[in-house]
Amino acid sequence: MKTSELKLKDVINVTDGRRLGLIGDLELDLQEGRVKSVVVPGASRFLGLFGRDHDTVIDWDRIQKIGHDVILVEVNGSQEVPPT
């Protein structure tokens, strides 16, 4: 699967059914040659003029299933990081 295909899929948290957004970035482990985690950017605040909310970083092992249209993840608690 191409990363461009991953970025088109909605990320859904199976814990609460909440839509987290679309994948914005991937964190790679270059030494092991694998995907470490996916990053879902935070939502924009008021037309993007006041920044955005925190990004959500989801470890690759928290991904339950990658389907045709969605990626199902299990996220418990806060895994948000401040925007850079």
C-alpha positions in Angstrom: 0.0 0.0 0.0 1.2 3.5 -0.8 1.4 6.3 1.8 -0.8 8.4 -0.5 -3.5 5.7 -0.2 -3.2 5.7 3.6 -3.7 9.5 3.7 -7.1 9.2 2.0 -8.6 7.0 4.7 -10.6 8.2 7.7 -9.1 7.2 11.1 -11.8 5.9 13.5 -11.3 5.1 17.2 -13.1 1.8 18.0 -13.1 2.7 21.7 -15.6 5.5 21.4 -16.5 5.5 17.6 -15.0 9.0 17.2 -13.6 10.1 13.8 -10.1 11.3 14.5 -9.4 12.6 11.0 -7.0 11.7 8.1 -3.4 10.6 8.4 -1.1 13.6 8.0 2.3 11.9 8.5 4.1 8.7 9.3 6.9 8.1 11.8 9.4 5.6 10.5 12.0 3.5 12.3 14.8 3.6 9.6 17.0 1.1 11.4 14.3 -1.6 11.5 12.7 -0.5 8.3 9.1 -0.3 9.6 6.4 2.2 10.4 6.5 3.3 14.0 3.4 5.4 14.2 0.9 7.5 12.3 0.1 11.2 13.0 -3.4 12.6 12.7 -3.2 16.4 12.6 -5.4 18.4 15.0 -8.4 20.3 13.7 -8.0 23.9 12.5 -9.3 26.6 14.8 -11.6 29.3 13.2 -10.6 29.1 9.5 -7.0 28.3 10.4 -6.4 31.8 11.7 -5.8 30.7 15.3 -3.6 27.7 14.8 -4.9 24.1 15.3 -5.5 21.6 18.1 -2.9 19.0 19.2 -1.9 16.2 16.8 -2.8 12.7 17.7 0.1 10.2 17.5 -1.0 6.5 17.2 1.4 3.7 17.6 1.4 1.2 14.7 0.4 -1.6 17.0 -2.8 0.3 18.0 -4.1 -0.1 14.4 -6.8 -2.8 14.5 -7.7 -3.0 10.8 -7.0 -1.1 7.5 -10.1 -1.2 5.3 -11.0 0.2 1.9 -12.3 3.5 3.3 -11.3 3.6 7.0 -8.5 2.7 9.4 -9.7 1.4 12.7 -7.6 2.2 15.7 -7.8 1.6 19.5 -6.8 4.7 21.3 -7.3 4.9 25.1 -6.7 8.2 26.9 -4.8 11.1 25.5 -2.1 10.5 22.9 -2.0 14.1 21.7 1.2 16.1 21.1 1.4 19.9 20.8 1.6 21.3 17.3 5.1 22.1 16.1 
